[in-house]
Amino acid sequence: MKPRIERDLRVPMRDGTVLLADRWAPPNGDGLPVVLVRTPYGRRRAVRQIVGPLVEGGFQAVVQSTRGTFGSGGPFDPLRRERDDGLDTVEWVTGQPWFGESMVLYGMSYLGFTQWAVADALPPQVKALVPGVSESALTLEFLRADGFSLETPFSWGVMVGVQERPFFLLRMLLGGRRLQRSLRTLPLNRADTAALGHRSDYLQDILVHDTASPFWRNADHRHRVAGTRVPVSTVGGWFDIFLPGQLRDFRALPDARLTVGPWSHVSPGVMEAQTTEALEFALPLARGETPAERAPVRLYVMGEEKWRDFPSWPPPGYEDRPFHLHPGGTLGTDPPEESDPDGYRYDPADPTPAVGGVRMAFGVTAGPVDNTALEARPDVLTYTTPPLDEDVEVVGDVRAEIFFRSSLPHADVFVRLCDVDAGGRSVNVCDGLTGVDGADRVTAVEVRLWPTAYVFRRGHRIRVQVSSGAFPRYNRNPGTGEPRATATTLRTADQEVFHDPGRPSAVVLPVRAVEV
């Protein structure tokens, strides 16, 4: 059944700005539950894949272009205008003659963020939220003062900067190499011109304003999550850029369920899972019915390659177990003995590359990949267990404490957890980076890795990598302490990693407790 589409509906905002929306509905769709999607990416591109199955399943859909995009009025000010505009749009929808009694908010990434912006102030007609691969403080994880994630916000800024030009997708595909080259620009505040041919306000903002800056106050909706009074079903991926914040939001919600699969940010499985949640969870709620019972948490356990249900995140029954770094590149649960530190040289002019993992940019590969070439580099240390006598099941938050010293006062510590199979192939599981000021003194560096659910099989080995970068996922540390926007000097550093009784470097894994 072909849906009826009403184009360019005019939605007035409180300041007089008019945003445009399209309505998708079955031929006799008046009064059906409404699914509202607010997007900065246009009302034509990929919209049929997003809302088509929902309209076929029993919704009518309203797809709105956010302020300053694709015909909607006002300037596009990413992330910072979505609360008032979102609340005004919800009120407008409830006042339309074709609106029935209920509404659901839906969408992935930025489209999920627009839901969090209004989550604590929704009228009773809104019955559920379904945000996917998203979180309530969308960009702020990338802009940490102790770990600036360059690639994702920069690639996104370039994308939205050209998305309304003709042949957008072709431009992005052909411009992928140009974009990657632009990330090497010094100073970084000229990288936008290298990639786009002109300055970008958004790209300048992310370079100047870090996570703690008041500039992002209107883009930070973390405080609204606990006040959400409608049921939420949230879908994420183990290699998604927003996973840590998404899990933080889930833990704060009073009524929610969570699905996490083996996906990166743009994996097709995310959209499939979200469609399922919209039709099996949100639509019954919108109809005044009770969704089919399901465990609050459903996780894909990698290594085991199996979906499993849990009562919470993090799930009960797992205990933190330190795996200590030892001399000779070994890893084990025994505390280290007296030993000399290991060393390597980090050169930001030839930075340690990002390989797979948590990535989002045109032309790059995300997720689990072969790490053989990466581990052969002299600026990457590896520590590996003997072959495992039994399966080791890891589910939860992963962290590391690395005792570290640099020849320079400014350095980064990157830690990656890998699974080495019986053939010696090393595949990444999760990772993270922390920047250190005062690194020229021995420092216990806390590194938060991405959460995971993984079974290391018997006969496999657990490996930990330690290095000082993953470029361009993270900005290369120049070693000088200069502001990231204006730094021009790159200094090579000699790094040391300690593993002795007084400085017991370790990765801490949440391991299933042995049942007695």
N, C-alpha and C positions, 0 to 999 in steps of 0.2 A: 504494500500500500504506500503510494508516494505521498510524502508529507506536503502540507500546504505551508508556504514560506511567505511571511510578510516582512518586507525589507525596510530598513531605515526608519524604524519607529523612533520618535523623538522623546527622549527621557530628560526632563528638566532637573537640574541640580539646584541646591539652595542658594548658590551664588549667581544663578542665571545662566550658567553654562549648560549647553544641551549635548547629551551623549546619545549616540545612535545604537540601536539594537535591532536584531532580527528575531522574529518569532517563528518557531517551527512547531507544527501541530498536525495531527491526523485530520482528515476532512471534517470530522465531527468532534474536534478536540476541545471545544470550550468546556471549562469546568474540570478538566483533568488536572492532576497534580503538576505543578510547574517545576522544572529543573532550571535553575539560574546559573549561567556561566558568564563570568566577567573576565575578559581577556585583552591583553595589549597586542595580540598577534593577528588580529583581523577576524572578520565574520564570514570569510569565504574559505580560506586555506585550512584544510584538515578538519573543518567543522563537521562535515558529514560523518567522518569517522568517529568524532567525539560524541555528537548528539543523535546521529541516526539510529543506533541501536536503542537508545533510551526512548526515543519517540516511538519506535516500533514496539517497545516493551510496555508502554502505557503512560508515558509522560508527554506533556507539551514542554517545549524548551524556549527559553529566552537567552540569546547570546548577545552580549553587549560589548562594544569596544570601549576600553577604558579611556579616560581623559587624554586628549591629545593624540589619539591613534585612530587611523582608518576612518576619518570623517567626524569623529567625536571632537567637540570643541575644547578649547583651553590648551595649555602647554602640557606636554608629556613630562611629568616629574616623577620618575620611576619610584614606586613603593610608598611614596610619602603622601599620596592623596586618596588612598583607597577606603579609608574609614567613612568619611562623610559621603563620598560618592556611592559607596556600597549601601549604606543605610538609606540614602535617598532613592536608590534603585529598587531596593526591597519594598519600600513604601509605595513606589509607583506601580510595581507589579501587582501588589495586593489590591490596588484601586482600579484595575482594568476590568472591563465587563466580561472578558473571557477567563478571568481568574476564578477558581473554585474556592477551595477551603485550605489548600496546603501548598507548601513550597519546600524544595530541597536545594541546597547550595552544593555545587559540584565543580571539580576540575583539578588539574595537576599543576605543580610547580607554581608559577606566578598566579595561576587560576585558583590554586589552593590557598595562597597567601591572602587573596582578596576575601576568602572566607574567614580566616583568622582575624582580619582587620575589623570585622563586625560581630565576632562570635559571642561577645558578652552582652549584646544589646539588641537581640533579635526579637521580633514580635512572635506571638504564639502560632502564627500561621506557618512558621518555619519549623519543620519536623525533624530535619537531619542535616548533617554536614558530611561530605565525602571528599576530603582533601587527599591528594596523592603526591608522593615525592615532593613534599613541601613542609614548611614550618612557619612559625609565627614571627620569626625575626630573620627574614629570608636571606639577606646578604651579609649579616653581621658575623657569621662564622668565618667568612672569607677575609674579613678585614681586621682580624686580630692583630694587635701590636706585636705579639710573639709568634706570628705565623701567618703571613700575608699570602692568601691563595690568589695568585695572579690570573691564571688561565681562565677560570670559570667566569668571574665578573667581567673581565676584559672581553672575552669572546661574546658574552651576552650583550655587552654594550655595543660592540661592533654590529652584531646581528640586528638589534632593534634600530641601530642607526641607518641601516640600509634596507630594512624589511619592506618599506613601501615603494622602493624603486622597482622599475621593470626588471624581470628576470632575476628576482631575488635569490632563488635557490641556486641558480647557475652561478650568480655572483659569489655566493658563499662557498660553493664547491670549488670554483676556480681560484677563489681568494684565500683558501685554507693555508697554503704555504706562505702567502704574503702576511697573513695574520700571525702565523707562528714566528716569522722573521721579525715582525714588529715588536714582539715581546722581548726581544734582545736590545731594543732601542735604549740608549742612554742619552740624556736622562729619560726616565719613564714617562714624564709628563709630555713628551713628544711622541709617544707610541701611538696615541690616537690619530695624530696626523699621518703617521707612517702607515697605519692600517686603513684609515677612512679618507685621507686627503684633507681633513679639516679637524678642528678641535671638537671634542664632545664634552658637554657639561657633566654628564654622568661619569665618564671615565676620569675626568679631572677630580670629581668629588670622591671617588673611591680611593684615589691616591692620597688625597689630603686628609680625609676624615676617617679615622679608624673606628673600631667597634664602640668605643666609649664616647665618641663625639656626640654632643647634643644635636648635631646636624641630623642624625638618624632617628631622633626621638619618635617622629611620626611613622617610622618604618618598623618600630619595635613593638610588637603586640604580645610579647610573652606574658605580660601581666593580665591579659584578658582570658587566657586559656582556662584557668581554674574557675572562672565565672561563667563558662559555657554551660547552658542549661538544656541543650538539645543533644540527643545521641550523635556520636561521631564514629565513623568508620574510616580509618586512615590506612593507606597502602604505601609501602616503601620498598626499597631495594638495598641489599647488602653493600652494593657499590654505588649507591646514590650519593650525590653531593650534599644532600640535606639530612641524611639519616640521623646523625647525633641530635640535632634540634628536633626532629620529628619524634624521636623516642622520648626526649625531654617533655615535649608537649603531651604525648600520650600518658605519661606518668602523672601529669597534673590534672587530667580530665576526670570528671566524676562519673561519666557514662560513655564508654568507648570500647571499640574493638580494633585490633591491629593485625595487618597482614604484611609480612616482609618476605619477598622472594629473592632469587639469585640474580637481581637485575641492577643495571645502571640507570641513569636518569631517563634515558630515552628508549629503554628496552620496550618492545611491543607487549611483553607480559604485564607491564604496569597498567597499560590502558585496558587490557583484557580483565585484569583483576578489579580495576575500578568500575568497569561496566557491570561486572558481577555484583559488586557491593551496592551499586546504585539500584539494581533491579531486585536483589534478594534481601537487602537490608533497608535501604532508604524508601523504596516504593511502598512496601508494606506499611512502614511507619506513616507515610503520607496518606495512605488510605485508611488509617486508624486501625491497622492490623498489627499483629506481633510477628516479627521476622522469625524464620526458622532458627532454632537454638544452635549456637555455635560457641566454642571456647573463646574467651576474650582475646587470646593471642594465637595466631597461626603463623608458624615460621617454616621456611624451607631450610632444612639442615643440610648444608653443603658437605661434600665428602661422603655422606650417607645418601645424598640425592633423594631426599624424602621430605614431604610435608608432615609437620607434627603440631599438635595443639598443646598449649600451655595456659596456666591460669593467670599469668601476669608477666610483665617485663620490669626488671630482669626476672627470669623464672626462678622458683625455689629449687633447692637441691644441688646448687653449684657453689663451690668454694674456691676462693682465690688461691692459686698455687704459683709461687715464684719459680721460674725457670732461669737459673743463673748463667751468666756468661762466664766462661772459663778460658784459660790460656789454650792456645792451639786450635782455636776456633770451635770449641765444643760447648754444648749447652746441656744443662742438667739441673735436677732438683736439689742436688747437694750444694751447700754453701761453698763459695770459692776459697781456695787456699792462697797463700802468699804468691804473688806473681807480678811481673812487670806489665805495664799497660800496653795495649795495642795502639798502633798509630797509622795515620794515613794523611795524605795531603789533599785539601780541597781547593780547587781553582775555579772561582766564579766565571772566568773567561771560558772554561770548559766544564760547565756545571754537570753534576751528576743528573742524568736525565730521569724524567718521569716515564715509567713503563707500565702500561695498563693501570688497573686500580680505579680510583675515584676520579674520573675525568668527564668533562663535558665541553667539547669543542668540535667543530667540523673537521673531519679527516683524521681524528685520533681514535685509538682503540681503548675502550674501557674494560674493566672487569679483570678476571683471572687470565694471566698470560705466562708464557715461559720466561723466567727470569735469568736464564743461563748467561746471556750476554751482559746483563747488568751486574751480576755477581762476579764476573770476570774483571771488572774494572778495579784499578788499584785504590780508588776512593770509596770502595764499599767493603765493609767488614762483614763476615758471616760467622754465625755460631750455630752448630747443628747437633741435635741429639743423636745417639745411636739409634738403630732401627727399633721401633716400639714393640714391646712384648705383647701389648694389648691396645685396643682402640682407646684414644683419648678424645673425649667429647667436651667441646668448649662452646658455651652459650652464655653470652652476656657482654659486659663492658671489658675491654682489653686495655691495659696500660703498661707502661714501662718506666723504670727508674734507671737512668744511665748516668754513671759518674764520669764526668767529661771535663776535659780542659782543652783550650785552644791557645795558639800563639797570639791570637787577636782577641780583643775584648768583646767582639760581636760575632756570633756564630749560630748555626742551626743544627739541631739533632733530628734526623729522620730515622724512624724505626719501622721496619716492615716484618710481619709474620708470614712465613711461607710453609707450604707442605711439599716435602720432597718425596717423590714416589720411589718405588723399588728400582726403577731405571735411572734414577738420579735427576729427574726433571723437577725443577723448583718452580712452584706456582704460588703467586701471592694470594693471601687470605684477607689481610687488613693491614692498615698502616696509619701513621700520623707524624706530625712535625711540630717541634717547639723551638722558638728562637730564644737565645740566651744573651742577656747583657751581663757583663762581668765574666765572660767565658774564659778569660785568661787566668782565672782561679779555678781550682777543682770544684765543680758544681754538681749537685744531684739534680739532674734534669728530669722532670716529670713529663712524659709524653703520653698523651691520650690517643690511642689508636681507635679506628672505627670499630663499633660493636660488630659482633659476628655470631653465627651459629654454624659450627664446623666440627666434623668428626675426622680426626687424624687416624687413619687406618693402621692396624697392626702391620708391621713391616715397613711402614713409611717412617719418615723422620721429620721432626719439627725444626724449623730453621728461623733464626732472627737475623735480619740485616740491620746494620747501623751505618749511616752515612750522614752527609751534611746538606742534603738537598734532594729535590725531585722536580726539576725544572722542565717545563714552565708551569706545572700545576701549582707549585709554590715559587714565589719570586726568589731569585738567587740572592743570597746574603753577600753584600759587597765587602763585609768585614770592617767597614769604616764607621758605622753608626750614623751615616748621613741619612737625612729623610728619604724615604723610598721614592718620592716624586722627583727629587733633584739630584740624587746620587749619580756620580759620574766615574768614580774611581773604584776599581776592582782589585782587591788584595788577596793573594793566596795565603792560606792558613794551614798550619800543621796541627792536627787534631789528635787527642789521646782519649782512649776509652779504658777505664779502670775496672778490674775485677779481682778484688782481694778482700779479706775479711772486713776491713774498715770501709771499703767502698764496693759493696756487692751489687754490681749492675745486674738487672734482671728484667725480664718481661713477666707480667703477672696475668695468668690466664684463669678465667672462671671455669673450673673443671668439675664435671659431675662427681659428686661425692660418692665414695665407695659405701655401698649398703652393707651393714654388718648383720 
